[in-house]
Amino acid sequence: MKITVLNGSPKGELSVTMQSVAYLAKIYPQHEFTILHIAQRLKRLEHDRAAFDTVIDQIRESDAVLWGFSLYILIVHAHYKRFIELIFERGAHDAFAGKYTAALSTSIHFFDHTAHNYIHAICDDLEMRFVDSFSPDMHDLLTEEGRKQLTQFGRQFLEAIENQVPTQRQYPPLISRAFSYQPTLPSAPVSTAGKKVVLLHDANLADSNLAHMVARCRSAFAGEVRVVNIHDLDMKSGCLGCLECGANYECAYTGKDGYIEFYTSTVMTADVLVYAGRMVDRYLSARWKMFFDRIFFNTHTPVLVGKQVALVIAGPLGQVPNLLEIFRGFFAFQGANLVGVVSDESGDSADLDRLLDQLMARALNYAQAGYLRPQTFLGVGGMKIFRDDIYGRLRMIFPADHRAYARMGLYKTFPQAALGTTLLNTFVVPIINLPPIRKKFDKLIKAQMVQPHKLVVAKYTN
């Protein structure tokens, strides 16, 4: 059988994921695996229609498609995202319809599920027959167990194609709303009171819902607001995946375009950040994806700590919970406070006026109060993944992160770093777990757990 592999890494053949594909090709030599370096060749595919059509013809002639990619900011690379947009823009989805497909990525498991959810949903939108997702650790191919599981994944995928196994769509088609937002209520601007507000958007049509939402958000503030259309930013291209930034945040694009200077001087110095975007397929636009990918010049160091973030979305956000999961995870990892989200998917224009005004006012109020919502699993769990790997196997590649994590006190969250906890677990816990003592301890444990909290509350009781 002919398997077309769509490589989503900008590194081309040097992709770790493609080594797993090469392994599958070795152990299943009776099948033909053809790798197309989509992300690496995106500019040509975008500007040379013949080159794009050649890729589509290859897909049309294949028996199945394997989406192979590395993770970039909780989802796929911007160039891969743009290729997916081109499929729909150029009416090439018929080449994918009915094809068996699967997804393969490698990572350290930081939000790999959101990337796979995205690709699975795209495959459903292309009316493909999705078999399975496989998301190993980036080093699993180096272990016997990792190779065993990869082999099984490949076998299940190939047998599904051969046997024409039935598959079921998991993600329903998106239903767009025919609604034109026209602000109708007078705005009641709130003073920025010295807080720096930055509004970023990608509106490309002056009479679009997004453009009107951006205007309404701007009018909600009395005071200076920096409004930037990211289409106007000097961004030469997407992240190269070169890892040159790992040592000291020195990006390959430093001095070659204006993105880094803009991000450090405008975004990183803001108190309130408003991100306004239009949905394109199951994410925002590829331009937004490029904007987020290029943040990697800071590698894995949180640089939005304490900032208030508001999201304004044009599109059926409620039908794509995976997108909100991505935003929550990203801003939580960055240490920012996600104030709220407003979309144009429900209500009339007056409702949207009120929602946007209220979101802007709340973001400013939170900034003035210094309010930060407690982290959930998305932020705590995500940070611990990077804390452990930067301290360990990734320190040589990302020493800048290591220095930052030490400076930010992130390594102090290691349980073994707390002397009191270590002493407790070493000397007290063995005694407590002696059967006679444990029996008495179990009867007291509920009261003992709340006692410190009661003492704090008692201090504030009138």
N, C-alpha and C positions, 0 to 999 in steps of 0.2 A: 504494500500500500504506500501511497504518497502522503507524507505528513508535512505540511508547511508550518514552519515555526516562525512566529512573528516576534522578533527580538526587541524588547522594550528598553534595553540598556543603551545609553549614549556611548558606552565603551566598546560596543560592537563585539568582536571576538574575545575581548578581554573580560567579558562579563562572567562573573562566577556562575550565574544561572545557566549560561550556555555550556558550561563544563558538565552540568548535569544532563543537558540535552545531548551532548557529545557522548556521555556514558550510555544513555538510552540507545543511541545509534549504534554503539559498539555491541551491546548485548542483544539487540534485535536487528541484526544485519539484513534480514530478509525484507525489511521495510526501509523506505527511502525518507530520510529526514532532511529537508531543505530549509536552511536558516536564512531568513531575510532580515537584515539589520535595519529595522524600521526607524527607531529613535535616532540612530546615528546618521541616517540618510534623509531625515525629515525635510530639510530645506529643499533638497532636490525633488522629493516626492511632492512637495507643496507647489513648487514653481515649474516643474516639468511634468506636464500631464501624461506624456508618453511613459515616463518612468513609473508614475503612479499606476497607470493602466497595466503595465507589465506585472506589477505586484498583484493586482486584482486578477489578472489572467492566471497567474500561478496559483492563487487561492481557488479560483474556479475549477482548475484542473486537478486539484488535490482531493484526496479522500477525507482528510480531516485537517483541522487547524489546532496548533498548540500555541497558546499565548504564554510566552516566556518573558519574565520581566523581573527587574529589581525594584525595590520600593524607594520612592522619593516623596518625602513629606506626607506620609500616611496613605499614599495611593501610588499611581503609576507616574512615570516621568512626563513632563509637559509635552515633549515631542510625541510620545505614544498617544497622549490625550488628543493632540492635534490630528494625528493620523486617524483616530476614531471619528473625529469630527468630519474629516474629509470623506470618509466612507459614506456618511449620511448626506453631506452637502453635494456630493457628486453622484448620488444615486447608485452607489456600488454595492448596496447591501444585498442585492440578489445573489451575488457571488458567494455570500456566506450562508444564505438561507438553506436549511436542511443539512448543513455540514456538521459532522460530529466534532466536538471541541472539548478542550480541557485547559486548565490554567496551572502554570508552574512558576513559582517565585523562590528566591532565596533572600534571607534577611536575618535579623536577630529577634524577630517576632515582635517588633514595635508596630502595632496596628497593621499587621499583615492581613488581618481579617477584613478591614475596611477596603483594602486594595482588591482582595479576592471577591468581596461582595460587589464591588464596582464592575470588575471584569465579567463576573457571572451575569449581572444585570444587562450589561452591554450585549453579551452573547444572546440573552433572551430577546433583547430588542432587535437583534439581527436574525431572529428566528432560527438560531442554531440549536443543535442537540448537545446540551452541556452534560458531560459525563462526571467530571470530578475536579476538585482543586487540590493542589499539593504544595505545601508551604514549609519546606524544611529550613533548619538553621543553615546559615551560610557555610558552615564547616561540616555538615552532615555527610557530604560525599566522601570525606576523609575517613569515615568510620564504617566498619562492616555492617552495623545495624542500619546506618543511614543508606548505604548502597542497597541493602536488602529491601528496605521500604520503597526506595525509588524504583527498584526493579518491579515490585508489586504494583506500584502506581502505573508504570508503563504497560505492564501486562493487562491490567484491568482496562486501561484506555484502549489498547489495541484490540482486545477481545470484544469490547463494546462496539467498536466499528465493524469488525468482522461479522459479528452476530446481529448487527442492527438492533441493539437493545433499545427498548422504549425509554424515552426521557420525558420529564415533565417540566413545564415552565414554572419557575419559582417567583419571578418578578413580573407582575402585571404591567401591561403597557401604560405609559404615562398619559394622562388626560390633561391637555392644556385648557385653560380657562379663557374664554373670549371676554375680556374685560379691559376697558381703557380707563386708566386712573387719571383723573383730572382733579387736582386739589380744589376743594370747594369752601372749606371753612377758613376764616382768618386765623393766622398763626399768632401765638402768644410767646414770643421769644424769651428765653431765659439767658441771663448774663453768664458768660463764660468765666467771669470773676478771676481772670488771670490764668485759668487753666488752658493748656494748649490742646486744641481740637483739630484732628486731621481726618478728612473724609476722602477715602479712596474708592474709586468706582471704575467700571469699564463700559459705561453707556456709549453705544456707537450710533444711536439714532436720537435726534433731538426731541422727537415726539413720542418716545417710548415710555412705558411704565417706569422703567428704571431711571430714566432721565428726570421724570417728574418726581419720583421718590427722592432722588438726590437733591433736587431743588427744595423739596419740602424739608428735608433734614437740615439743609443749610439755613433755611429761614427760621428754624426752631431755636437758633442761637443768636443772641445779641452780643456781638463781639467778633473778634477775628477768628476765622475758620479757614484752614488750608484745605482747599478742594483740589484733588488731583485725579485726572483721568489717566489710568495706568497705560492706556494706549499711547499717551504722550511721553511716557518715561523712556529714557535712553537705555533700553535693555537690548544688548547686542544679540543674545541668544539664551538658550536654557543652560542649566547646570551641566557641566561636562562630566561630572563624576570622577574627576581627576585626583581628588583628595589632597591637592596642594595646600588647601586651607587648614589641614589637620595640625600642622606644627605651630602656626601663629596667626591663623585667620587670614592669611595672605591668599586671596582668591586669584585664579588665573585671569580673571577679568579686571583685576585692579588696574585702574588707570586707562582702561580700554572702553568703558562706557560709564554712564552716570548712575547706575543702580546702587552701588555700595554707598556712595556719598549721599544719595537721596535717603536711603534706608537708615543710615546712621544719624543723619542730621535732622530728618523729618519724622520718621516712624518711631525710632527708638527714643526720641525726646518728647513724644506726645504724652499727654495725660489721658485723653480720650481718643480712641481709634474707631472710626466707623468704616466698615467694609461693606460696600454695596456692589452686588454683582447679579448678573442674569444667569439663569441656569442654561447650560448647553449639554444635552443628554443627561447624564446622572451626576453631573458635577457643575462647577462654574465653567467659564470659558477657558480655553487653553492659555490665553493671555494671563488670566489669574493664576493658572497652574505654574506658569513660568515665573511669575512674581513670587509665589511661595517657594518654588524650588531654589531660586537664587538666594533665599535667606540662608542657605547652607554655607555661605561664607563665614557664618558664625558657628559652623558645624553643629554640635549638639548642646551648645551652651544657651540656656534661656536668656533672652534679651528683652522680653516684654513684661518683666516682673512688676506687678502692681498696677498695670495699666488697665483701664476700662475699655472693653470691646463691645461694640454693638454691630449686629449683622442685619443688613437689609437685602432681601432677596426677591428678584422678579422671577417667578416660576413656581411649579408645583412642589415646593419644598416638603410639604406634609406627606407626599407620596414617596419620598426618598429619605427615610430615616437614616440611612447610611451616611448621607451628606452631613447631617447635623452631628452624627457621631464623630466624623472627621474633624469638624470645627471644634467640637467640645474637647476632643483629645489634643488637638494641636495647641489651642490656647491654654489648656490646663498645663500641658508640658512647658509652655513658655512662661508660666507663672502669671498669666493675665486673668482678669475676671470677666467672663462672658456675661454681660448684663442681660441680654435678651436678643430675640430674633423677631423681625417683622417681615412677612412676605405679602405679596399681592394676590394670594390664592383664594381669599375669602373676604366677604364684606363689600360695602360700596366705597366710594371715594371719601365720604365723610368719615367712615369707620377708619379708613387707612390714614386719613389726616390725624385723627386722634391717637392712633397707635404709634405713628412715627413721632409725633410731638412728645408723647409720653415716654417713648424709648430714649429719645435724645435727652429729655429732662432727667430721666433716671440715671443715665450714664454720667451726666455732669454732677448730679447729686452724689453718686457713689464716689466720684473722683474727689469731690470736696470733703466727703466724710472719711475717705480712706478705707472704704468698705471692700473687703475681699471675701467672697464666698469660700467656705472650706472646700478643699480638694476632695474629689470623689476618686473612685478606683482608676478612672481614666488618667488623672494626673499623677496620683501616688504610684500606681502600678507602672505607668510608663516611665516615670523618672527612675524608679528602682531598676528597671531593665537597663537603662543607660548607665546608671550609677555603677552597677555591678560589672558591665562590660568595659566601661571606660577605666575603671579601677584595675580590671584584669586584662583580658586578651586584646582589647582595642587601645590600650594606653600608648603603645609604640606608634600607632597610626595617628592618634589624636591627642598628643601631649597638651595641646592648648585647652582641650576640654578637661583633661586631668587637673591642670593647674586651676582652672576656673571652678571645678567641682570642689577642690580642696579649699579654695578661698571662700566659696559659698557655704561651706560646712555640710555639704551633701554626704560626705563620707562618715560624718558623725552619726548618721542614721543607721549605720551598721549595728546590729544588736551587740556584737562583740566589742564595739567601740565604747560602750557604756560600762564603766568599771563596776558601778553598783549592780547592774543587771548580771554581769559576769560572776561577781561574788555571790549574789543571791542564788543563781543557778548552780554554782559549784558547791556551795556549803549548806544552804538552807533547803533547797528543793529535795535533795536526797533524804533529809531528815523528815520533812513534811510528808514524803511519800512512804514512810514506814507505815504499815497497815493500821496499827492502833492510833497513830497520830492523824493519818489521813482520814479515818472515819470521823474523828472529831472536827477536823478542818473542813470537811465537806458540809457540815451543818452550819458553819460560820461564814462560808465563802460569800454568799449573797450579801450579807450585811457588811462584810469587810470591803467588798467591791465599791459600795456606795458611800462608805463612811467618809473618805476624803472629800467627796463631792458635797456631802452634807455640811461639812465643816466650812467649806467655801460659801455655800448658800447662807449658812447661819450668820456670817459676817455682814450680810446685806439684808437681814431680816429686821424690820422695824419693831 
